[in-house]
């Protein structure tokens, strides 16, 4: 007997309070989604099954996901409908309807009615490393033995007892690597918990694009002025005493 193909044709709807509109930036690039506005609610439809089960959806605050069946909206695995399908709504593609804005928030938090910590999470995607953070004590002897042509392709800055190097290729030194994402330096193997958060943070904290935003796995952030970086050389390594701290 042929398998009933209707099992894969589920139609998903969702609602989220309009006060939480900014959180939808994490799914704004899902161009198959359409949204419609009511007085206090944003309605969404068009999710694929994979999107409906994704972590991006599960992390949205006060987000209610429904399955549409015969004009009625059912919560996940519910046998009784929660409400009737809304009619007379004006639907618009999500990437055209959402404003690219960002609310005021403290360095490690964002939100409107509640504060959610900006978190980094392990990522399955691989990205080439573009920066290297090293303990000066551990690399002091190695730096002065490296040939000049390897050093001159690298910019660097001192951060307390550490040196941060940016270059291509990176120096072969022991340390912690970072990858570049839209002006952010993220620890290798990590990414922001919410998609598109990188561009929103840049709009808020680095509109002039004159800084590198260096992140730790725990969500702490250090802003580094690009003009404070200098070309690496043995003499600059020995003389630089500039220091900064994690905030």
N, C-alpha and C positions, 0 to 999 in steps of 0.2 A: 504494500500500500504506500502511495506517495505521501511524503511528509507534508503536513498543512503549512504552506508558506506564510499564512497570515500571522504566524507566531513572530515573524521578523518584521512585521509592518506596524508595530505599535506606534501610536502618536503621543508624544509627551508634551505637556504644558507645564508651566511653572508660574509662581507669583513670588514677588519680593516687595517689601515696603519701599515706597519712593524715597524714604529717608536713607535707605541703603544703596542708592543708585550707584555711588562711586565704586562699590565693591564689584560691580559688573564689569569693571575694566579687565578683570582676569579672564573673561570669556568674550571680550569685544571682538577678537579676531576670528571667532566662529561665525563666519559669514552666512551660514545656513540658518542661523537663529533670527527670528523676527520678534519685535517687541511692540506692545501697545500700552497706552497709559490710561489709568483711571485716576480718580481723585487722590487716593492714598496708596495705590498699588501699581506696580509695573507687572504686566503679563508678558510671558515669553512662550514661544512655541517653535517647533522645528528641530528639536534635539534628536540626534541619533541615539541608539541604545548605548553606544560606547560613551558618548558625552554625558548621558543621563546618569551613568555609573561612575563618572570620573571624580578625582579628588578635587578638581577645581569647583565642581558643583557642590560637593559635600562640605566645602569650607565656607560657602557663602552664608552669612548670618541671616536668620529668619527666612530662609529660602525654602519654599514648599514645592515639591515636584509631584505632578499628577500624570496619570495615564488616562487618555481620553477614550471612553468606550460608549458608543451610541449616544453621544451628546452629553454624557455625564463625566465628571472628573473624579477619579479614584486615586487615593494615596497608594504608595507602593504596597502591593500584596493585600490591599484592603478588599473586602467583599462588598462593602457598603459605600456608595458614592459620598464624597464630601460636599459637592456642590454641582450645579449645572454649568455647562459650558457658557462662557460669556459670549454675547453676540454684539453686533454693531461696533466692534472695535476697529480702530484704524491701525493697521499693522505696517511696521517699517523695519527694514534690515537693521540689525543691531549696530553695525559699524557706522551707519549713517545717522542713527538716532542718538547715540550716546555722546555727550560732551567729554572731551579730554581735559577734565579738571581734577584737582586734588585738594582735599580739605586741609585745613591747618592741623598740624599735629606735632608732637614732640619728636625728637630725633629717632626714637625707636618705636614709635607708635603711629597708627593712622586709624581713622574712623570718624564717625559723626556722633551717634548716640552711645557708642561704646568704643573702648580702645582695644585694638588688637596688635600684639607685638609683631613687628616686622621680623619674620623668621627666614632662615636659610634651611634648605632641606637637601639631602643627598639626591643627586641627579644621575640618571642612567645614561645621559648623553655625554660624549667625550668632546672636550674642547682643547685646542693647543694652549699650553701655558705661555703667558706673555710677561709675567712678573715673578720675582723670586725674593723671598724675605729670609735673610740669613743672620745668624748671630755673628757679630763682628769678631768676637773672641775666637770663634771656630774657623773663620775664613781669613783672618788677618795675614797669616803666613802665605796662604795660597794665592791671595790677590796680587801680592808683590812679585810673584813668579810668573804670572800670566803674560803672554806677549801683548804688545801694544795694540795690534790689530783686533784682538778679541775684546779689549776694553773699550775701544773708541766707538763701538756699535751699541754701547749700553749707557743709559741714563740712570742716575741713582740719587738716593736721598737717605739721610740718617733718621731713624726713628728710635730714640732712646739707645739701647744697646744693640740695635739691629740695623741692618742696611737693606733697603728695598731697591732691587735692580729691575729695570724694564728694558728689554731689548729683544732682538731677533737675529740670530738665535740667542737663547738664554745662556748665561755662564754655567759651566758644569761645576756647581758648588752645592754643598749640603744645605738644605733649607726647605721652606714651605712655598709651594708654587700657587699662582693665581692665574685666572683667565679673564679676559676683558669682555665686558658686555655693556655696550652703549655708555662707556665712560666709567663703569664700575669695574673694580678688580675683585672678583669673587674667588674664594678658595677652590682649588681644583676639586672636582667631584661634587660641587654644591651649586645650587641655583636658588633664586627667590621662591618662596612657597607659593606666591600668587603670580600668575603670568602678567606681563606688561607692567609690573611694579617698577621695573628698572627705569622706564621712560618717565613715569610719574614722579619718582624720586629725583630724577635729574631736573625736571621742571621746577621742583620745589627748592632744591638745595644747590643746584649747579647750572643755573640758567645761562651763565656766560661760558659754560663748557671749559673753564679755565682750571678745573681741579680734577684729580683722580679721587674717586670715592672708594676707599679700601675697606673691605668687610671682613669680619671674623666670623667663624661658624656660629657663635652665640648671638649674632645680630648686632654686635658693636661696630661702630663706624668711625673711620678716621678720614677727614678731608685733607688732601694734600695739594697745595698749589703747584701747578705744573711748572711755573717759573722758578720754583725752588729746586727743581731737579737740575743736576749738572752732568756734563759728560764725565764718564768714569775714566780716571787715570790713577796711577800709583800716587802721584802727588796730591790729587784731590781726596783720595781715600785717607791719606795720612793727616791732612789738614782740617777736614770737615768736622765741625763740632755741633752742627745743628741737631736739635732733638725735638721730638713731639711725643704726645701720649695718646693712647686709645681713649675714646670717650664713651 
